[in-house]
Amino acid sequence: MDLERNTIAPAALGLWARIKRSWVRDRQLSLARRIRKGLKFIAQLIRARDELKDCNSVGTSARVAGRLRVENRGTIAIGDHLNVNSSWVPIELVTGSDGGIKIGDDVLINFGTIIAAASSVSIGSRSMIGPHCIISDVEIPESISGPGPIKALPIEIGKDVWLAGRVTIRPGVKIGDGAVVVAGSIVESDVPPHFMASGIPARLLPRLGAAPRPVSNVRTAPPVAAAVGASAPRLRGSLISDFRLDELVYELAASDGTPPVDSVLVPGEKLSQMLCTPSRADAHDFVVIWTRPESAVPAFARLLQGESVSDRDLNADVDAFCALIERSAANYSYVLLPTWTQPAFAHGRGLLDGRPGGALSALSAMNLRLMKAVEARANVYVLDAARWQAAVGPAAFNSRAWYLGQMAMARPLVAEAARDIRAALAALCGRQRKLLVFHRDTALWAGAHADPSAWTAPLETAYGEFHQALHILRRRGVLLALVGNSTESEMLEAIRTCPGAAQRDDDFAVCSAAEGEEIVKLTALTARLGVGLDDVVYIDARDAVRARLRAALPEVFVPDWPADKLVFPSVLSALRCFDMGSESTVKRRLSNA
């Protein structure tokens, strides 16, 4: 009987049985400590009712310690006895309009973890999830909140699974019951039941004396990510920072239409030491040097502490930092420098912050001096970190994460930075896209197919800005093309007569294609224009056509495209795959356009 009692699963115990078991287990503690533990337990039960109120269903005796962010546009169903420990860094549960998160009984989730579902994420009972894990069925979790449809592959995590700290589960992965994933791993393919996986990407560890073998490639990365950069060697570089940048290593290895890259962290405690460290033989293609201004410029640190600092002192420290950049640049093919920023919560001197002696005035002058100082160095480029911060908003910084783990930039900001860094490296290496192909109705939506009664002033303005963005791309050397059901002469006439278009008919290559023939015609079009399929971006507002092209031509980048025409200009401008590289690359592309 005793044996049977001991084998009862914890999930079978009710709340009062659990309290009684805990009271007996802690009998060696003082009465005061047992009472304090009990009060803490009750407080977590009460907090869970408020923190989980946006979920569709929550089982009995859920516990939450710390803050929890729930953004539920779909469904979130939670089983009994959920234990959430977000005392240090908030946990995020995010679902899209068609997404669902299902969590079983007795699941433990640790701080800093994000679970995002545009389609489906399920976690089996008695599973344990370590800190700072990413479980997302889309490539970029933040895109779930964005406009338009997004490609998602369901994630299934079985029962009794243990994910250690900083594990990333990629879209489409299944993890079997009882599996274990070692800390820091990125799981791109299925893990069988009761196996242990480790590494980037995760590989199965030996089991019962067997030799190591890779995780089964039943599910692979999305076609675009697999195809991008396949014809060129993968870049490998270094990361230098005065704060923890572990997450940037993982984010750079992802892809969203730009080639993924490998990176390593340069060890060292002092920034000057890391900048003077010779590059590793296998990590010298590029270096990202991302610093906080108060660390790179000591005079600015004194200014933040309320001291009076002269422009001469600030300039001298910026020049000293640039001298270190010059030394480091000799070790790498390319150097990428994010600009200096301040967190949104840094209020500074308020109204007077832009005057002499204010942090805003000093920071603006420092960034300008930095850009002027390095512009003569051919392989050094400055990236706009302020734009990353603006794109992410309040989620860009987490002061608790800084004090607990020296993470100055929150994960959403790091992900935004990684997208720009990958695009910059692709441009510098000539791997950017060269041909932008539209379906006729997606590009010329003010033409004959537009409903005159629905043509409003906002649509007219959006259409004009959309075509102005196309015009800018054309001037930068990007080839434009149209594919449609009409004849070539009809499409050329539509360009000439379409109101608000900034292009002439000779700005577009045109290709007539009946429904279902886009793949054949697109292949013929690239041959005619002398470009490869991996140079092509195809844009179509129809979900079925995009899915068909992705499956048939994985080399072609087919981004998700919104149905709302008012966001066409911003979505087009946000594409990073046409970024220009060095000056010689720009001139070469313009001469070939």
Secondary structure, DSSP 8 states (H G I E B T S, - for coil): -HHHHHTS-GGGS-HHHHHHHHHHHTTTS-HHHHHHHHHHHHHHHHHHHHHTTTSSEE-TT-EEEEEEEEEESSEEEE-TT-EEEEEEEEEEEEE-TT-EEEE-TT-EEETT-EEEESSEEEE-TT-EE-TT-EEESSSSGGGGGSSS------EEE-TT-EE-TT-EE-TT-EE-TT-EE-TT-EE-S-B-TT-EEETTTTEE---TT---EE--TTS-S-HHHHHTTTTS---EEEEEESS--HHHHHHHTS-SSS---EEEE---SSHHHHHHS---TTS-SEEEEE--HHHH-HHHHHHHTT----HHHHHHHHHHHHHHHHHHHTTSSEEEEE-----TT--TTGGGTTSTTSHHHHHHHHHHHHHHHHTTSTTEEEE-HHHHHHHHGGGG--HHHHHHH---S-HHHHHHHHHHHHHHHHHHTT-S--EEEEEHHHH-TTSTTS-GGG--HHHHHHHHHHHHHHHHHHHTT-EEEEEESS-HHHHHHHHHH-TT----GGGEEEEE--TT-HHHHHHHHHHHHT--GGGEEEE-S-HHHHHHHHHH-TTSB-----S-GGGHHHHHHT--TT---SHHHHHHHHHH-
